[in-house]
Amino acid sequence: MHRREFLKSVITLPFIPGFRIVIPSGRSREMVETGPAKKYAMVIDVDKCIGCGKCVIACKTENHVPIEAPVSRTWIEGYLDDKKLVMNTEENPFLKSKASKGFFVPKLCNHCANAPCVNVCPVYARFHTKEGIVLVDKETCIGCKYCITACPYGATFVHPEEKVTDKCTFCYHRLRKGLLPACVVVCPTGARKFGPLEEGSEVYDLIKKNRTTVLKPEAGTYPRVFYINLDTVVEL
């Protein structure tokens, strides 16, 4: 599919035929409003990511995920010659060799337009906001983990304290206040960009003017996280 056609499909089709349009219960219901809304996306430039991990710490702090917990709403994977590395260890050759072909890939929930986690949830705890962002109604979630199995990106986990499923929300609570996601704010190199996926916006122009891709396009999920300069298939 031509890049312009792909962009148009993601922007104009918040729900693809076959989707379940879910209206949640509990406090999350107030997030689902009628009427048109901007659709948001994140663009990540792999060449700019230095693997510092500031985004991970900021995300955990902002969204109340214990720092010491082995789970996170966003994480960074290091690769050397297309092989995944263990991060932040002295034995990691990528961190020592400037001549290596290593690179870092930040990962998170892709807020898919055709989200498998939404489609399989038996209690309708997963849903799309009017902006196309996938959220979890934690009052409804029963922790069955179907969403964890269904997600092709490994982006969902069980919160160690809340005991329900959790994942990136694009910091939706900040977005509603006109603020950027925490991970975008703290990135020292500007590797992450976030905004409305509409013609003339920064993220739209980045996708249009650069070599961009999404993770696992063959899954047909229509992700809203785009990568610049990711020239190889990375392990998921």
N, C-alpha and C positions, 0 to 999 in steps of 0.2 A: 504494500500500500504506500502511495506517495505520502511524504511527510505532511504536506498541507491537508490531504484528505484525512490522515490520521488525527491531526489536530482538530479538524472540523468535527470529526465523529465524537471525540472525547468531550468537546465543548458543548455540542448540541444534543447529545444523547445521555442525559444523566441516568436514565434507566433504559437498558437494552431489552428488547423483547425477551420474555422468559424470566425477567427479574421478579422478585417478590418485593413490593413496596411495603415496608413495614412501619407501622405506627406504634411506637413503644409505649409502655405504661410507666407509671412512677414519675419522678422528677424530670426524666429525660424527655418527656412528652413536650415540654415547653420549648425544646430546641427545634422541633419539627414545625415549621411554619409554611403557610401556603404562599404562592406567588413566586415570581422569578428571583433568582439570586445568582451571584457570581460563583463560578466553579473554581476551586483553588487547586494548585499543584506545587510541587517542590522540584527544583532542578539542582542537581549535584554535579559539580565539576571535579571529576576524579583526579585530574592533574593538580588541582589546588589543595586537595586534602593531604595534610601532613601527619594524620594519625595521632594528633595530640590528645584526643579523648575529652576535650572540654565540652563538647556537645553531649556526651554521655552523662557526665557529672551534672551539667545544667538541667538535662532532661529529668534525671532521677530526683534532683532537688525540687524542681518545679512541680513535678507530678507525684511526689510522695512515694517513690519507690526506694526502699532502703539501699543506701550506697553499697553496703557490703553484700547485697543479694546478687546471686549469679545470673539474674535476669535483668533485662532493661528494655525500654521502649524503643531505643535506638542503640546501635552498636557499630563498631568499626572492625572490618576484617582486613588483614594484611595479606598480600599475595606476592609471591616471588616466582617468576616463570610459570604463572598460571596455577601455582600450588598455594593453598591456603596455609598461613603461618599462625603460630601461637603468638598473640600480641603481648607487647610490653615485657619481654624477657631478654636477658642479656645474651642468650644463645641465639636470638633471632638474627639471622644474617642480614636481613633487609635493613635493620636498624643500624647496622655497622657499615654496610657497603653502599657508597654513593654511586658506584658503577653498576649496581644491580638493576634489573628490569622490574623492580618491585613497585607496588602501588597499593593504595588504601581505598577501600570501598565502604562508605557509610551505608548502613541499611536500617530499615524501619518498615512500618506498615505502609503498603503502597496505595491505600485508600482506593481500591479498585472500583471502577464503575460497575463491573460485573463481579462483585465480591463473593467468593465461595463461602466465606465465613457467615455472611448474611444469609446466603441461600440454604445453609444446612442447620442453622440454629433452630432447635425444636420449640423454643419458647419466645422467639422473636425478640431476643435481647440485643441482637445486632441490627443496626439500621443505618440508613443514609440520612444525613441532614440535607437541608435544601441546598447547601453549598457542595454537596457530593462527598462530604467527609463521613467516613465510617466510624460510628461510635458504639459503645457498649453500655446498655442500661444495666448497671450493676445491681439494681434492686430486683431485676428480673432474672439475671444470669443464675443458672443452677450449677455451673462448674462442670458440665458434662464433658467438656474438652472436644466436642465435635469440631468447633471452629479451629482449634489447634491442629487437628488432623487435616482439615480442609485447606488451610492456608498454604499456598505453594512457596511462600517466602519465609516461613518460620518466624513470623512477626508477632505471634500471640503467645502469651504465657499465663500461668496462674499467679496472681499476685500473692506473695508470701505471707502477707498479713490479712488481706481482705478475703482470700480464698475464693475469689471469682476471677474470670479471665480478664486480662488487661492487655493494652497495646498502645501504640502511638495514636494520638488524637489530633495531630497537627496543633497541639496546644489550643484546642477549640475555645477554652475559657478565655485565653488571651486574644484569640482572633475576634471574639465578640466584643472585645474592648478596643479593637483597632490596633492590637499589638501583634508582633511577629512571634512565631514559635521560639522557645528558649534556645533551641539548638542553632537556629539561624542567627540569633543575636550575638551569641558568644563565639561563633566561628572566627578565628583570627585571620583567616585567609580569604574569607568570602566564598568558601567552597559551596555553601548552601544558599540558594535563593528561593524565596517563597512569595506567592502572590496569585492574583486572579489569572486564570487561563483564558484570556481573551485577547483579541487582536490589539496590538499596541502596548500591551503590558510587558514588563521586564522578562518574566518567565516565558511568555509567548515568543518574544524576540530571540531569547536564548535558544529555545528549541528550534526555531525556524532557521537561525543563522549558523548553528553548530552541528557537529556530528553527534546526534543524540540517539539513545536507545533506552529500552526498559528491560527490566529483568524478566526472564521467561515469557517473552511475547507469545510463545506457542500455547500458553495456558489460556489465552483468550480472556484475561481478566480486565483488560483496559486500565492499567495502572496509572496513577497520577503522580508518580515519582519518576522523574526522567534523569538520565545520566549523560553527561558530556564527556567525551574522550574515553569511554569504556570500550576498548577495542577488542576485548576478548570475552569469552564466556566464563563467568565466575561460578564457583561452587555455591550451592544453596543448602 
